[in-house]
Amino acid sequence: MGRGRAKAKQIKVARKLKYYSPATDLSKLQQELGSSSPVSEGGYAEDDDEDPDYSEYASKYNSIDDYEDDSRR
């Protein structure tokens, strides 16, 4: 008889956790995470629109010798 009662309680707790949605204060969360740039309405910071410059790495690592096929030997 104890197993049914325990299972019912577990189901009750699981449903409570599944459907519980607390109110989230996004400005407080931003302060806690230490974000210096404001978050736009889309959820991304304004400065993230630009891609970083990888040309320095491309010239360093994209040599033809690195990609020779070893199966021809």
JOJO-V633805 format. One record per residue. N is the residue number from 1. RES is the residue in one small letter. NEAR is the number of other ideal C-beta (glycine too) atoms within 10 Angstrom. D_LAST is the distance of its C-alpha to the last C-alpha in Angstrom with 2 decimals. Layout:
BEGIN
n: <N | N>
res: <RES | RES>
near: <NEAR | NEAR>
d_last: <D_LAST | D_LAST>
END
This chain:
BEGIN
n: <1 | 2 | 3 | 4 | 5 | 6 | 7 | 8 | 9 | 10 | 11 | 12 | 13 | 14 | 15 | 16 | 17 | 18 | 19 | 20 | 21 | 22 | 23 | 24 | 25 | 26 | 27 | 28 | 29 | 30 | 31 | 32 | 33 | 34 | 35 | 36 | 37 | 38 | 39 | 40 | 41 | 42 | 43 | 44 | 45 | 46 | 47 | 48 | 49 | 50 | 51 | 52 | 53 | 54 | 55 | 56 | 57 | 58 | 59 | 60 | 61 | 62 | 63 | 64 | 65 | 66 | 67 | 68 | 69 | 70 | 71 | 72 | 73>
res: <m | g | r | g | r | a | k | a | k | q | i | k | v | a | r | k | l | k | y | y | s | p | a | t | d | l | s | k | l | q | q | e | l | g | s | s | s | p | v | s | e | g | g | y | a | e | d | d | d | e | d | p | d | y | s | e | y | a | s | k | y | n | s | i | d | d | y | e | d | d | s | r | r>
near: <4 | 6 | 7 | 8 | 9 | 9 | 10 | 10 | 10 | 10 | 10 | 10 | 10 | 10 | 10 | 9 | 8 | 8 | 7 | 7 | 6 | 5 | 4 | 7 | 10 | 9 | 9 | 9 | 11 | 15 | 10 | 9 | 7 | 6 | 11 | 7 | 11 | 10 | 14 | 11 | 5 | 7 | 7 | 11 | 14 | 10 | 9 | 9 | 8 | 6 | 6 | 6 | 8 | 10 | 8 | 8 | 10 | 9 | 9 | 9 | 9 | 9 | 8 | 6 | 5 | 7 | 7 | 9 | 6 | 5 | 5 | 5 | 5>
d_last: <73.62 | 71.76 | 68.33 | 69.46 | 70.95 | 67.83 | 65.60 | 67.95 | 67.83 | 64.00 | 64.01 | 66.58 | 64.55 | 61.34 | 63.16 | 64.70 | 61.32 | 59.78 | 62.49 | 63.38 | 62.32 | 63.76 | 64.40 | 61.60 | 62.56 | 59.56 | 61.00 | 61.43 | 57.91 | 56.62 | 58.64 | 57.32 | 53.71 | 54.43 | 53.34 | 54.47 | 53.99 | 56.23 | 54.83 | 55.49 | 56.83 | 53.37 | 52.39 | 50.07 | 50.88 | 51.51 | 48.95 | 45.99 | 45.88 | 43.65 | 39.89 | 38.57 | 36.83 | 33.08 | 32.27 | 31.95 | 29.22 | 27.45 | 27.09 | 26.00 | 23.29 | 22.09 | 19.77 | 16.87 | 14.50 | 15.20 | 13.92 | 10.45 | 8.42 | 5.91 | 5.51 | 3.82 | 0.00>
END
